[in-house]
Amino acid sequence: MTKSHPELKIEIARLEAESERVRRFELPTVIAELNLLIERYQLTESMIFGAARSGTPGKPKTVMVPKYVDQVTGNTWTGRGPTPAWLSEALSAGTLAENLLVS
């Protein structure tokens, strides 16, 4: 007999719930087995997951040089992204942006 769409959705939800219960039940055993193998073979994180990579692969990390500096506090801004509060406040107080450029 063919089941209706609502009946299938109910069965799917029941099976997903049952699958999650079984997974939670099996998880401690799986973790214990993994820990045993890690210890037995002296595995390290990098051996399992590979060398840690940061940023986009193949693209060198760009170092941003500050463009503006507050001589009093030492705060800097590269000129990229949102204007920081310290710069907005300085400009509102009448300071010229040219006076805050890094020399």
Secondary structure by P-SEA (a helix, b strand, c coil): ccccaaaaaaaaaaaaaaaaaaaaaaaaaaaaaaaaaaaaacccccccccccccccccccbbbbccccccccccccccccccccaaaaaaaaacccccccccc
